[in-house]
């Protein structure tokens, strides 16, 4: 055999051997990859840690369907309602035993309607990224059920709680307990929330916040200190203006005892003078003085509700003035609507102060 042909055959044999090794390596990698994929779907995706991550991703991407696969929103809302109302009652020292029992029965009676509303609100926030208030014919709009749903949402701290990190997950018989570190944006308080998880046909699902009551109490304690400091700081302003507001309110009522359609020229002039030269400027001055007071983080919501009450009152009287000028019934109707909004804000402020166990008189805005 010629030397060149021999060398060629040797090189060919080496190439075949190298190709076999490469094929064996590729086949091995494929087998390992398939094994990893099989493990991932058979093991990791069936773990509670995976469900937690999926819930977090769904929340970030506003994927409600995926979120509901990992969170039983109805069960979480029902358990959360029980914890929330317990904390509100526990801190309400103004109730005697019979009043407490009556209030307990009332909150149990409306439990179904409110928890449905909570679940709808949570679902809407997941889907849109915004916390919407009840509107239209929703029974939770205003105080139709005898409660202030907006204030209940504020007390729930759902809207200002954010995830810091996911901690350990501990198996507990047929379930699991996951610990998350969360941050309350209002007070800056970090807290370890414990989530109860159970396995369903579609995988692991969050069914309850186990220590939600403790979280609410911790945040309320932190916020209560800030609210107390803010009320003490604003008390001189409130006390100084309360008498003024009551006096102007009494004068306004005496001038509006008859329907707007029967106002005489003198009545209209007196009302215009009272509103434009007195009531509206005083309200604006009052709010400017409140705005000059430093607001501790935990009292931000209270300060915002006070400001909303003042602004609604000012807008109400400005609309009333337009009605006096134009005689249009729409202006008077808008004034009445805005006045009711101002009363809603005032009632909410009163609830917050009372719930905070602070003895403080709210501004008697006209």
Beta strands, then each sheet from edge to edge (+ up, - down):
strand 1: 161-172
strand 2: 175-184
strand 3: 189-200
strand 4: 203-209
sheet 1: 1+ 2- 3+ 4-
end
